[in-house]
Amino acid sequence: MKLNALKVRFVIHKSRTKLGQKSPIYCRVTYLGNRKNFSTGLEIYSENWDSKLQESKGEEMLNQNLHLIKHKLEEIELYLKIKGEAFSVDDIVALYFNKPKPKNETLISFYKKFLEKQERLIGKEIKQITWNKYYYIFKHLREYLKTTSELKLKLDQLNLKFLHGFEYFLKTEKSNKQITVNKTIQRLRKVIKEAVIEGLIDRDPFYGYKVKKVKHKVVYLSKNELESLEAYDFASQRLAKVRDCFILCCYTGLAYNEMARLNLNHINQKNGINWINIKRSKTDKMLEIPLLVKAEKMLDSYTKAEELKLPVVSNQRFNSYLKEIADIVGINKNLTHHVARKTFATTVLLENKIPVEIVSHVLGHSNVKVTQDHYGKILSSSVASAFKDLNSSL
């Protein structure tokens, strides 16, 4: 078959049919190497369908309808060729259903419109920081298209080759690490999904793209390191206060933003214990964290006249002070605020045999798989420890 010839075939989907029922007949239109399927609205018992002859065994009326569908599609192809304009399989099917030809928009112009729509949602559905991330991707995308002389690249010209090229550009020209590249591609695909929803392209052009997995090295404090940090008597009040806030987060899993916002209104009693109930800025998900004794003591020490006043400094200064603290205490790790959250998940919870489902819940993860992906090695050691205990009791 020549690539520029129209090919029309009819197929039935047995997998979508219940036993003893008729199967729907779909029309598969192929042109210029691209394919589009649509339902004919006709049905047939699968045993009566002759795939080779493309007809029903004995249902003449159904065969006539199929012939009419094919004939109409061939007439549309001829009409478009006579017009002398470039056309695609989408245009053929659109005319078959009397739909206007969708505007073949460029990637850049569509992305600009996407940004404009999202900008109006800032403060309503999205945050400024989220919009900024999409804008940075737009700048990188425009720069990449300039290097390939494809600033007028159309949406329907997008394919996996383009995506792989952009990925290579991000790594080589922008020195992006794989985890950053993955986030960029994820957001770009969301933009393209909007184009699919709006009918500007027929399907996801990046279908089949495989995300390169990144192995997360979880940095956390061991039990000994945590105890050493808690016991150390700092001469500097500045460092002592930062250490206290860090320890609080080691026993609650609070990220910096939640620690900085924490007040007594976020602490409630339920089922005989105190809980922290606070919305996580990053995900807008409500956190429910049962307060451990050590966390309660730390909060009590900074509560005066019924008001919680944690000695919060900026995130940048906080991390800077933590590096001083690590040097003084002798912790040979890159200490940042986020290490406290990791320590809570590992040393405080998982290594004390708290089930991963509970760990996932108190961390505010979207699902257990996220927790498992982050803490796989720790989970493995916990499983080994549990079976050692089991062996000793058998």
Buried (B, 14 or more C-beta within 10 A) or exposed (E): EEEEEBBBBBBBEEEEBEEEEBBBBBBEBBBEEEBBBEEBEBBBBEEBBEEEEBBBEEBEEBBEBBEEBBEEBEEBBEEBEEEEEEBBBBBBBBBBEEEEEBEBBBBBEBBEBBBEEBEEEBEEEBBEEBBEBBBEBBEBBBEBBEEEEBEEBBBBBBEEEBBEBBBEBBBEEBEBEBEBBBEBBEBBBEBBEBBBEBEBBBEBBBEEEEEEEEEEEBBBBBEEBBEBBBEBEBEEEEBBBBBBBBBBBBBBBBBBBBBBBBEEEBBEEEEEEBBBEBBBBEEEEEBBBBBBEBBBEBBEEBBEEEEBEBEBBEBEEBBEBBEBBBEBBEBEEEBBBBBBBBBBBBBBBBBEEBEBEBBBBBBBBEEBEEBBEBBEEBBEEBEEEEEEEEEEEE
